[in-house]
Amino acid sequence: MFGNLQEKLAEAFKKFKNKGKLTEKDVREGMRAVKLALLEADVNFKVVRSFINTVTERAVGAEVLESLVPAQQVIKIVNEELTALMGSTVSKIQIAPKPPTIIMMVGLQGAGKTTHTAKLAALFKKDGKRPMLAACDIYRPAAIKQLQVVGEAVGVPVYAEENTKNAVKIAQNALKECQRQGCDMLFIDTAGRLHIDEDMMQELLDIKNTLEPAEILLTVDAMTGQDAVNVAESFNGLLDVTGVVMTKMDGDTRGGAALSIKHVTGKPIKFIGTGEKLDAIEPFYPDRMASRILGMGDMLSLIEKAQQSFDEKKAQELEEKLRKSRFTLTDYLEQFGQLKQMGSLDSLMGMLPGVKPGALKDAKVDEKAIDRMQAIILSMTPAEREKPDIINSSRKKRIAAGAGTTVEEVNKLLKQFDQTNKLMKQLSNGKKFGKFGKMPF
């Protein structure tokens, strides 16, 4: 996400960092490089012009030119204005004062509307809500079946009428069923098209006017760049959407849509899809995204991912084992499992501050390394996991064969476990620790 933009902006900022003091000419030259970076990222040209004018006006002021660290001041201004460009603060879903809260999902075919309808329902279910999905796409083949499949996958009921061709009537009946079952949120999956047409928009308007939803969320594909902005502008003009769900933000996108939509439509991005799995969705935080674009990392999101995967009871048990120096390969295996639940290693590393833009482009982050290590540990007997010291050469051959790997890989794992165990003991005793071996990924 934003890989090329990160690299281009890093190059642009070098024009500032190489100088002790900045002149107005230096600032304007640097801003030209920033402008080109944004245009290459497919950011709307009107948005770029407004952004550059605002940043330049602030950057040629006394706070920068008279500063002892002018380069840092410029980057700070760019960070603040990028955040403002995307909406400044996180925009939450408006919950209706009287349930159910009706969320109407709209968008073109192929943007991921049906899947993200289920993702959102699952997200709110985790927060204690009782959502229901309504299948109101009566045109696309298998649309109803798709919603039923993803609804079942996330454990959310789906209201559907197989033989009805009146989407408004289905939505009304879904609302009645939602109330009857005591559900407090209703997500309406509406029909999309390959392009915007009058019939589709009239149907959406009819559903909107009949049910009066608390939110109308537009699903747009980040991979389509400037086209996504045009789609957002068209839907907003006709429906007055309340927010945007930006999908495929994990792809090789230039990021222009995410940086343009709020400025062009006035409507915030509320959620972003970050992968194919049904839990790969998260609220959109403009400040965190701006930090990631500028290579400053996103530690808050990383911490939140860790907390979601964190098992407090197991952590307490692990702490007790560390105190008594009883950390085993079984415990090691569980830690790998929790790490995998946090997401891909590429995405996690991208959240770390100090990871330079493009630094991971040629690095081979071995996603299968954890799988191999898990296979090795699972090929051991319970006694071997508890007491690795008993693993001799013949046992290593058996373990390697069972895991489909080599004795060298088994030795590597045992060495890493031994180093980790020493580190854990020192940490649990409050001692300082030196350099240990690299992690396997």
C-alpha positions in Angstrom: 0.0 0.0 0.0 1.4 3.4 -1.0 4.8 1.8 -1.7 5.7 4.0 -4.7 4.4 7.2 -3.1 6.5 6.5 0.0 9.6 6.2 -2.1 8.9 9.3 -4.1 8.2 11.4 -1.0 11.3 10.1 0.7 13.3 11.3 -2.3 11.6 14.7 -2.3 12.4 15.2 1.4 16.1 14.6 0.8 16.1 18.0 -0.8 15.3 19.4 2.6 17.4 17.1 4.8 20.6 17.9 3.0 20.5 21.6 4.0 21.1 23.2 7.4 18.9 26.2 6.6 16.1 26.4 4.0 15.3 29.3 1.7 12.0 29.9 0.1 13.5 28.7 -3.2 14.5 25.4 -1.5 10.9 24.9 -0.2 9.3 25.5 -3.5 11.8 23.1 -5.3 11.0 20.4 -2.8 7.3 21.0 -3.1 7.6 20.5 -6.9 9.0 17.0 -6.2 6.2 16.3 -3.7 3.6 17.5 -6.3 5.0 15.1 -8.9 5.0 12.2 -6.4 1.3 12.8 -5.6 0.3 13.1 -9.3 2.2 9.8 -10.1 0.2 8.2 -7.2 -3.0 9.1 -9.2 -4.1 11.8 -6.7 -6.8 14.1 -8.2 -4.9 17.1 -9.7 -7.3 19.6 -8.0 -6.5 17.9 -4.7 -2.8 18.1 -5.4 -2.9 21.8 -6.3 -4.8 22.7 -3.1 -2.5 20.5 -1.0 0.7 21.9 -2.4 -0.5 25.5 -2.1 -1.4 24.9 1.6 1.8 23.2 2.5 4.0 25.7 0.6 2.3 28.6 2.3 3.0 27.1 5.7 6.5 25.9 4.9 7.8 29.3 3.7 6.7 30.9 7.0 8.9 31.8 9.9 8.2 28.5 11.8 10.3 26.6 9.1 12.8 29.1 7.7 13.9 30.2 11.1 13.9 26.8 12.7 17.0 25.0 13.8 15.7 21.8 12.1 13.7 23.1 9.1 13.6 19.7 7.3 11.7 18.1 10.3 9.3 21.1 10.3 8.5 20.6 6.7 7.8 16.9 7.1 5.7 17.7 10.2 3.6 20.1 8.1 3.2 17.6 5.3 2.1 15.0 7.8 -0.5 17.4 9.3 -1.9 18.4 5.9 -2.0 14.8 4.7 -4.0 13.9 7.8 -6.4 16.8 7.2 -6.7 15.8 3.5 -8.0 12.4 4.5 -10.4 13.7 7.2 -8.3 14.5 10.3 -10.2 12.2 12.7 -11.7 8.7 12.5 -15.3 8.8 11.4 -17.5 6.3 13.2 -20.8 4.7 12.2 -23.8 6.6 13.5 -25.8 4.3 15.7 -29.6 5.0 15.5 -31.1 6.1 18.9 -33.8 3.5 18.4 -32.7 0.1 17.0 -32.2 -1.3 14.5 -29.4 0.8 12.9 -29.9 0.5 9.2 -26.7 0.5 7.1 -27.2 0.6 3.3 -24.3 -0.7 1.3 -24.0 0.6 -2.3 -21.4 0.5 -5.1 -20.5 -1.0 -8.5 -20.0 -4.7 -9.2 -16.5 -6.0 -8.5 -15.7 -3.6 -5.7 -16.3 -6.1 -3.0 -19.6 -4.8 -1.7 -21.2 -8.1 -0.7 -18.1 -9.4 1.0 -17.5 -6.2 2.9 -21.1 -6.1 4.0 -20.4 -9.4 5.9 -17.1 -8.1 7.1 -18.7 -5.0 8.7 -21.4 -7.1 10.3 -18.7 -9.4 11.7 -16.8 -6.4 13.0 -19.9 -5.0 14.9 -20.8 -8.5 16.1 -17.4 -8.6 17.9 -18.4 -5.3 19.6 -21.5 -7.0 21.0 -24.0 -6.0 18.3 -26.6 -8.3 16.9 -26.5 -7.7 13.1 -28.6 -9.1 10.3 -27.8 -9.1 6.5 -30.5 -8.4 3.8 -30.0 -9.7 0.3 -31.4 -7.0 -1.9 -29.3 -7.6 -5.0 -31.9 -9.4 -7.1 -30.0 -9.0 -10.5 -26.5 -10.4 -10.2 -26.4 -14.2 -10.6 -25.6 -15.9 -7.3 -25.5 -12.6 -5.3 -28.0 -13.9 -2.8 -26.1 -17.2 -2.4 -22.8 -15.3 -2.0 -24.3 -13.2 0.9 -25.7 -16.4 2.5 -22.3 -18.1 2.3 -20.3 -15.2 3.8 -23.1 -14.5 6.4 -22.9 -18.1 7.6 -19.1 -17.8 7.7 -19.3 -14.9 10.1 -22.3 -16.3 12.0 -24.7 -13.6 11.0 -28.3 -14.3 9.9 -29.3 -13.4 6.3 -32.7 -12.4 5.1 -33.4 -13.3 1.5 -36.4 -13.9 -0.8 -35.4 -16.1 -3.7 -38.4 -15.4 -6.0 -39.1 -11.7 -5.4 -38.0 -9.1 -7.9 -38.9 -6.0 -5.7 -35.8 -4.9 -3.8 -37.7 -2.3 -1.8 -40.2 -4.9 -0.6 -37.4 -7.2 0.4 -35.7 -4.5 2.4 -39.0 -3.7 4.1 -39.6 -7.4 5.0 -35.9 -7.7 6.1 -36.5 -4.8 8.6 -39.6 -6.5 10.0 -37.6 -9.8 10.4 -34.7 -7.9 12.0 -37.1 -6.4 14.6 -38.8 -9.8 15.1 -35.5 -11.5 15.9 -34.3 -8.7 18.1 -31.3 -7.7 15.9 -30.1 -4.2 16.5 -28.3 -3.7 13.1 -29.5 -4.3 9.5 -26.9 -4.3 6.7 -28.6 -4.0 3.3 -26.6 -5.4 0.4 -28.0 -3.6 -2.7 -27.6 -4.2 -6.4 -24.6 -3.0 -8.3 -23.8 -2.6 -12.0 -20.7 -2.5 -14.1 -21.5 1.1 -14.6 -23.9 3.7 -13.1 -27.4 3.7 -14.7 -30.7 5.4 -14.0 -32.6 2.2 -13.0 -30.0 1.2 -10.4 -30.0 4.7 -8.9 -33.7 4.9 -8.8 -34.0 1.6 -6.9 -31.3 2.8 -4.5 -33.2 6.0 -3.9 -36.4 4.1 -3.3 -34.7 1.9 -0.7 -33.2 5.0 0.9 -36.5 6.9 1.0 -38.4 4.0 2.3 -36.1 2.7 5.1 -34.3 6.0 5.9 -30.9 4.3 6.8 -28.6 5.8 9.4 -25.7 5.3 7.0 -25.2 4.9 3.3 -21.7 3.4 2.8 -20.2 3.4 -0.7 -17.8 0.6 -1.4 -15.0 1.5 -3.9 -12.0 -0.4 -5.2 -8.8 1.4 -4.3 -7.0 -0.4 -7.2 -9.1 1.6 -9.7 -7.4 4.9 -8.6 -9.0 8.0 -10.1 -12.0 6.0 -11.4 -12.9 5.3 -7.7 -13.0 9.0 -7.0 -15.3 9.6 -10.0 -17.6 6.7 -8.9 -17.7 8.2 -5.4 -18.6 11.6 -6.8 -21.4 10.2 -8.9 -22.9 8.1 -6.1 -22.6 10.9 -3.6 -24.3 13.4 -6.0 -27.4 11.1 -6.3 -27.6 9.4 -2.9 -25.7 11.8 -0.5 -23.6 8.9 0.9 -22.4 9.2 4.5 -19.1 7.5 4.1 -16.8 5.2 2.0 -15.5 1.7 2.5 -12.2 1.5 0.5 -11.4 -2.1 -0.5 -8.2 -3.8 -1.7 -6.0 -1.5 0.3 -3.5 -4.3 0.6 -2.9 -4.4 -3.1 -0.3 -2.7 -5.2 -2.3 0.5 -5.3 -0.9 4.0 -5.9 -3.1 5.3 -3.2 -4.6 8.3 -5.1 -8.2 7.4 -4.3 -7.6 7.3 -0.5 -6.0 10.7 -0.7 -8.6 12.3 -3.0 -12.1 11.0 -2.0 -12.6 13.1 1.2 -11.5 16.3 -0.6 -13.6 15.7 -3.7 -16.8 14.4 -2.1 -16.6 15.8 1.4 -17.4 12.3 2.7 -15.0 10.4 4.9 -13.4 7.0 4.4 -14.8 5.0 7.3 -13.4 1.6 6.8 -10.6 0.0 4.7 -10.5 -3.6 3.5 -7.0 -5.0 4.0 -7.2 -8.6 2.7 -9.4 -11.4 1.5 -10.2 -12.9 4.9 -13.5 -11.9 6.4 -11.8 -10.3 9.4 -9.5 -8.2 7.1 -11.3 -4.9 7.7 -10.5 -2.0 10.0 -11.6 1.6 10.8 -9.8 4.2 8.7 -7.5 6.5 10.8 -6.3 9.4 8.7 -3.4 10.3 11.1 -2.1 6.7 11.1 -2.3 6.4 7.4 -0.4 9.7 6.9 2.3 8.4 9.2 2.6 5.2 7.2 2.8 7.1 3.9 5.6 9.2 5.3 7.5 6.1 6.6 6.8 6.9 10.2 5.1 3.5 10.9 1.8 2.8 12.6 2.5 1.5 16.0 -1.0 2.1 17.3 -2.5 -0.3 14.7 0.2 -2.8 15.4 -0.5 -2.7 19.1 -4.3 -3.1 18.4 -3.6 -6.2 16.2 -1.5 -7.7 19.0 -4.3 -7.1 21.5 -6.9 -8.7 19.3 -4.7 -11.8 19.1 -3.7 -11.7 22.7 -5.0 -14.4 25.1 -4.7 -12.9 28.6 -5.0 -16.3 30.4 -2.3 -17.9 28.3 -0.1 -14.8 28.8 -0.4 -15.2 32.6 0.5 -18.9 32.3 3.5 -18.0 30.1 4.7 -15.4 32.6 4.5 -18.1 35.4 6.5 -20.5 33.2 9.1 -17.9 32.5 9.5 -17.2 36.2 10.1 -20.9 36.8 12.3 -21.3 33.7 9.8 -23.8 32.2 9.4 -22.2 28.7 9.0 -25.2 26.3 8.8 -25.8 22.6 5.0 -26.2 23.1 5.0 -22.6 24.4 7.2 -21.6 21.5 4.7 -23.1 19.1 1.8 -21.2 20.7 3.6 -17.9 20.3 4.0 -18.5 16.5 0.3 -19.2 16.3 -0.5 -15.9 17.9 1.9 -14.0 15.6 0.2 -15.6 12.6 -3.2 -14.4 13.8 -2.0 -10.8 13.6 -1.7 -10.9 9.8 1.0 -11.2 7.1 4.5 -10.4 8.2 4.8 -7.9 5.3 1.9 -5.9 6.6 3.2 -6.0 10.2 6.7 -4.9 9.1 5.1 -2.1 7.2 3.7 -0.7 10.4 7.1 -0.4 12.1 8.6 3.1 12.2 12.0 3.4 10.6 11.3 0.8 7.9 12.3 2.8 4.8 10.0 3.0 1.9 10.9 0.3 -0.6 13.2 -1.4 1.8 11.1 -4.5 1.7 10.6 -4.6 -2.0 13.5 -7.0 -2.7 13.5 -8.6 0.7 12.0 -12.0 0.8 9.8 -12.1 3.9 9.4 -15.8 4.2 5.7 -16.2 5.2 6.2 -20.0 5.2 9.1 -19.9 7.8 6.6 -20.1 10.7 4.7 -23.0 9.0 8.0 -24.9 8.7 8.9 -24.3 12.3 5.4 -25.4 13.4 5.7 -28.6 11.3 9.1 -29.4 13.0 7.7 -28.9 16.5 4.5 -30.9 15.7 6.8 -33.8 14.5 8.3 -34.0 18.0 7.0 -36.2 20.8 5.5 -34.5 23.9 8.7 -35.5 25.8 10.9 -33.9 23.1 9.0 -30.6 23.3 9.2 -30.5 27.0 12.9 -31.5 27.1 14.7 -30.6 23.8 18.0 -31.8 25.4 17.0 -35.4 24.7 16.9 -34.8 20.9 19.9 -36.6 19.6 21.0 -37.2 16.0 18.6 -40.1 15.3 15.7 -38.2 16.8 16.6 -35.2 14.6 16.5 -37.4 11.5 13.0 -38.7 12.5 11.7 -35.2 13.2 13.1 -33.9 9.9 11.5 -36.7 8.0 8.1 -36.2 9.7 8.2 -32.4 9.0 9.3 -32.9 5.4 12.5 -30.9 6.0 16.2 -31.3 6.7 18.2 -32.0 9.9 19.8 -28.6 9.3 16.4 -26.9 9.7 15.8 -28.9 12.9 19.2 -27.8 14.3 18.4 -24.2 13.3 15.1 -24.3 15.1 16.6 -25.8 18.3 19.4 -23.2 18.3 16.8 -20.3 17.9 14.7 -21.8 20.7 17.7 -22.1 23.0 18.6 -18.4 22.3 15.0 -17.3 22.8 14.9 -19.3 26.1 18.0 -17.5 27.3 16.6 -14.2 26.4 13.3 -15.0 28.1 15.1 -15.9 31.3 17.1 -12.7 31.3 14.0 -10.6 30.7 12.1 -12.4 33.4 15.0 -11.7 35.8 15.1 -8.0 34.8 18.6 -8.3 33.4 20.0 -6.5 30.4 20.4 -8.7 27.3 22.8 -8.6 24.4 22.5 -9.7 20.8 20.8 -13.0 20.1 20.2 -14.8 16.8 17.9 -13.4 14.2 14.2 -14.4 14.1 13.4 -16.8 11.3 11.4 -14.3 9.2 
